[in-house]
Structures are given as C-alpha cells and as structure tokens.
C-alpha cells in the first residue's frame, strides 16, 4: 500500500553502482530504511536527485510500506522544506549535523512519534531562519526536549531549595549526590531556564558564553548516555563545542 508521509533524512549509504539506501525519520512510521534506485546515475533524469537524501533533508514522500520488511521503497519524493542557510552556513550546518547525529544515537526503535517528528522539523526550520544567539542555544534546547519526547524529562526546577541537578535520577535536588553525574550553579540554573522554554524566539534572550555552552553540551550527552542503552560517543560534539562562540 502507498502512503503519503513527511520524512527527515538521517543517513544515506551507497547501494550497488547507482542506488542508495537511506534511513529516514518519518511522520507516519518512525525510523524507516528505503532503497532508492538510480539516483546516482549520470543520466539527465537522475542528475541532482542524490541531493534529496543528504542528512537533515526534509521531504514529502509517497512510500510503499510493508511492516514485514526491513527495507521499504519510495515511489515519489520532493522537498517539503528547502533550506536557505543550513547547507551553506558553517555554524548552522554543524548544528544540523549534531541534531541528526543525536537522533542516530537516540532512536533505537522504529515506532512513530509524531510529536518528536514535529520537534525535529520545527527545530531545523528555526535553525535555518534564526539569528546567531538562537543558533548557538538550539542544540541545548533540542537535546533537552528530545529527552522529554523519549520519556526521560528532567523533573523539577532550579531554586535555592533544589540547586543541584542529578543527571542519573533526572531531577533537581537539595544536595549533591554521592555519584559524579550532576550539575550545579550556572549549569543547573541555565538547564532549568532552557527546559522551561516553549517558544524558539525565547532562546534569543539566553546569553551564554562558550565555556558554559561547551559544558552543557557535554553534560547533556552524559544524561542521554545514562538513559539510553549503548548511546555511544558523538563525533560531532567536539566540533560543535569548538565552533560555537
């Protein structure tokens, strides 16, 4: 049966001489892998088609879906959103790469989650349009809200009574835990502020220096690795930490 669905490309590998296998996070079916035939041919009808399947590309697709098969087929595809800046701006492209790699490490099951799909879609669109401050804060915002969508939202808020964020338990607490996985001070307070944001434009009002961003990104990777089995190390994290001002 043919279904119409939006999709966000997570990774693409070569298949045979002229085809590809692309892994896409779809609105209807979650993570799916598709064979796309002939897009690497040099013919007039195939030139440029491989660009549709670069990571972070957002597509409108018609797909064949069979739950008994691991590899599906795409019947038709076109852009659902065409980036103006993400593919050409070094900082924005690095943030997009981080978002996609974060999803690659986090999404272990194929189940659909429309709210997560809309979070990814909105985040990438805001990245494309946002100013420098929004761009710098967006990886932090996305990591925190990804945790919420995956079922391990951080509980509580930063306050005088609860100034410590326990990363192992995922909650703000009164005193430092006995294990090393926690944040306090400006890191805990900023995390509380970021977690409370509901509108992307509010990210423009949170001014952070390079050191704080670097430490928060590292802490959020730690949090994800504590709650997702076999999360692994992210290659794009060090690049993002270095490139963000």
PyMOL commands that set and color helices and strands:
alter all, ss='L'
color gray80, all
select helices_A, chain A and resi 49-53+90-106+114-129+132-150+185-196+200-205+210-227+235-243
alter helices_A, ss='H'
color red, helices_A
select strands_A, chain A and resi 2-15+19-26+30-36+58-64+71-81+164-166+171-173+182-184
alter strands_A, ss='S'
color yellow, strands_A
deselect
rebuild
show_as cartoon
